[in-house]
Amino acid sequence: MLVMRSVGGDRLAFEQLVQCTARWLFARIYLSVSDPHRCEDLVQETYLRAWRSIASLSDPNTFRGWLAAIAHGVVVDSIKHDLRLKRGAGANESSQHSQQQLLQVADGAPSPVQSLEMSERRAEVIELLKSLPQEYQDVLSLRYISGADYQTIAKQLAISNGSLRGLLN
């Protein structure tokens, strides 16, 4: 079993665990941060913390829950860090905001109104996903946020193809 080998220090087994759970973890964290680049960083940090503390995992059957708990801690730490940065930014914030607006105009990005509309729609969808039971969050996030195919989702969540189709329906 990959988890037991990882607990024993087998780096290759842990890499295989990462491959098996990466999309699921990305989709789960994305629901909290709604930013794909930030999400990638948080996924990487989660796996780094998991590798450092894998020896503390007592029951291999709880690996996903254990990994989800680490991811939650990583997200909370990231939010706290961002809040500290915002408090320290103060006056620099308005000048940075102005620079960002100039960059958007220069690179042909959507207008501020379009960006706001897309952001509001994205927030509504994320909130709707968060309101669903966890089993639906996982399936829908993997399918529509991570872009995983049915076979990948079924494998990562250890459910049958029929169950997957039922949950997606």
C-alpha positions, 0 to 999 in steps of 0.5 A, a space after each residue: 500500500 502506498 500510504 504505508 510505504 510513504 510512512 516508512 519514508 519511501 519517496 517514490 510511493 509518496 510521489 504516486 500518492 501525490 499523482 493520485 490525489 492532486 486533482 482532488 486536492 486542487 479542487 478542494 482548495 480552489 473552493 476556498 481561494 478561487 484563484 488557480 495560481 494561488 491554489 497551485 501554491 497552496 497544493 504544493 505547500 500542503 504536500 510539502 507539509 504532508 511529506 514532512 509529517 507523514 510519519 505521524 499518520 497512524 491509520 493509513 485508511 485516513 490518508 485523505 482526511 488527514 491530507 484534507 486537514 493539512 490543506 485546511 491548515 495551509 489555507 487558514 495560514 495563507 489567509 492570515 498571512 494575507 491579512 497581515 500583509 494588507 494591514 502593513 500595506 496601508 498607503 502603498 495599496 492605492 498606488 499598487 491598485 492604480 498600477 494594476 489597473 494600468 497593466 490591465 488596460 495595457 495588456 488588453 484584459 477585460 474591462 473593469 466592469 467585465 472583470 467585476 461581472 466575471 468575479 461576481 459570477 465565479 463567487 456565486 458558483 463557488 458559494 453554491 458549490 460550498 453549500 452542497 454536501 461534500 460528496 457533490 463538492 468533490 465530484 463537481 469540483 474535479 469535473 468542472 474546476 479541475 477538468 478531470 474526466 470521468 475515469 480519473 474522478 472515479 479513480 480518485 474518489 474510489 467510486 463506480 462510474 454509475 455512482 459518479 454519473 448519478 452524483 453529476 446528474 
